[in-house]
Structure formats: structure tokens, C-alpha cells
Amino acid sequence: MKNTLLLKIIAVVIVLIGVGFGIYKSITKEKDLVFEATIKDVVSRDNKYTILVEKKDKDNVIEYEFEIDNKTKIIYENKEVTLDKLKANQQVSITAEDVMMPSEPAKLANVKKIVILKD
């Protein structure tokens, strides 16, 4: 009888740990950073594209730099387009992981999507 009760308690504890871990993962899931900015420069070097953008807030101007890889989607007029559509002074919406490397300008990690708002 004591062994059966002990097994039931262990099973309940394991289930509670699993449920708690699931709740923890859903709460702490990384969220994407989405913001609008103006492209300041597009640099192509050795088949790598580096983009410098400027985001203006009420009181601040923040520059971000990032590289585009083959996973980055570039959208213009609801269609996926190629890198050559990106140029200086375009208004864009950037979707990236909310991870920045400390530098000047700030470097964005894993830019997932660029939507060209104004050409």
C-alpha cells in the first residue's frame, strides 16, 4: 500500500513538473522585434549584404546594422522579391529576433523579414 501511494505521488510530481515546464516555455518564448525604419545604406561585399537602417522615435534616432542571409524574406507589394530591390531612403518594416549585439551601430541578429513600405 505504501509503495502504491509513493508511486502515485511520484507520478503526480512528474506530471506537475511537465506542466510547469510547458507553461514556463510558453511565457518565456522569444518574441520578435518589429519596427519601421529608413534604409541608410546597402553594402554588398563577397555575396553578403549588410544593411544599415535608422529608426526615429520621438526623441531618439537609433541605427541598426544587420546582414541578410538566404532565410531573410524581402516583401514588396505583398510579393517576395530579391535583394536588389533594397536601396537607400526606403521605408521598411523589419522583423528580427529580439537579440542585439552591443556595438555602434547596434547589430541585429537573425533578421527574418523586411517589408518595403515606400519605394
C-alpha positions in Angstrom: 0.0 0.0 0.0 2.8 2.4 0.9 4.6 1.5 -2.4 1.4 2.3 -4.4 0.9 5.6 -2.7 4.6 6.5 -3.3 4.3 5.7 -7.0 1.2 7.8 -7.3 2.9 10.8 -5.6 5.9 10.4 -7.9 3.6 10.3 -11.0 1.8 13.4 -9.8 5.1 15.3 -9.2 6.4 14.3 -12.7 3.1 15.5 -14.3 3.3 18.8 -12.4 6.9 19.3 -13.5 6.0 18.7 -17.1 3.0 21.1 -16.9 5.2 23.7 -15.2 7.9 23.4 -17.8 5.3 23.8 -20.6 3.9 27.0 -19.0 7.4 28.3 -18.5 8.4 27.7 -22.2 5.2 29.5 -23.4 5.8 32.5 -21.2 9.5 32.9 -21.9 9.3 32.2 -25.6 11.4 34.7 -27.6 9.4 37.4 -29.2 10.3 39.1 -32.4 11.3 42.7 -32.6 9.3 44.5 -35.3 9.9 48.2 -36.1 9.8 50.6 -39.0 12.9 52.3 -40.2 14.6 54.0 -43.2 17.4 52.3 -45.1 20.5 54.4 -44.9 22.9 52.1 -46.8 23.0 48.8 -48.6 26.5 47.2 -48.9 27.3 44.2 -51.0 30.6 42.5 -50.3 31.6 38.9 -51.2 27.9 37.9 -51.8 27.0 39.2 -48.3 24.6 42.1 -47.9 24.9 44.4 -44.9 22.0 46.9 -44.3 22.2 50.0 -42.2 18.8 51.4 -41.1 17.7 54.3 -39.0 14.8 54.2 -36.6 13.4 57.5 -35.4 11.5 57.8 -32.1 10.1 60.9 -30.5 13.4 62.0 -29.0 15.9 59.4 -30.4 17.5 58.3 -33.6 18.8 54.7 -33.4 20.8 53.0 -36.1 20.8 49.2 -36.6 23.0 47.1 -38.8 22.4 43.6 -39.9 23.3 41.0 -42.6 20.8 39.4 -44.8 21.0 35.6 -45.4 19.1 33.3 -47.7 16.4 32.8 -44.9 15.5 36.5 -44.9 12.3 37.3 -46.7 12.0 40.5 -48.6 8.4 41.6 -49.3 7.3 44.4 -51.7 3.6 44.8 -52.6 2.7 41.5 -51.0 5.2 39.6 -53.1 8.6 38.1 -52.2 11.3 40.0 -54.1 15.1 39.8 -54.4 17.8 41.7 -52.6 18.3 44.2 -55.4 15.0 45.9 -54.5 16.6 47.2 -51.3 18.0 50.7 -51.7 18.8 53.8 -49.6 16.0 56.0 -48.3 13.3 53.3 -48.5 10.8 53.0 -45.6 10.9 49.4 -44.4 9.4 47.2 -41.6 12.0 44.9 -40.0 11.2 41.7 -38.2 14.1 40.2 -36.3 14.8 38.2 -33.2 14.8 40.5 -30.2 18.6 40.0 -29.8 21.1 42.7 -30.3 24.8 42.6 -30.2 26.4 45.5 -28.3 28.1 47.7 -30.8 27.8 51.0 -32.6 25.6 50.8 -34.5 23.6 48.1 -32.8 23.7 44.8 -34.7 20.5 42.8 -35.1 20.7 39.0 -35.1 18.6 36.9 -37.4 16.5 39.3 -39.4 13.6 37.2 -40.6 11.7 39.6 -42.8 11.9 43.0 -44.5 8.8 44.6 -45.9 9.4 47.5 -48.2 6.7 50.1 -47.3 7.7 53.0 -49.6 9.9 52.7 -52.6 
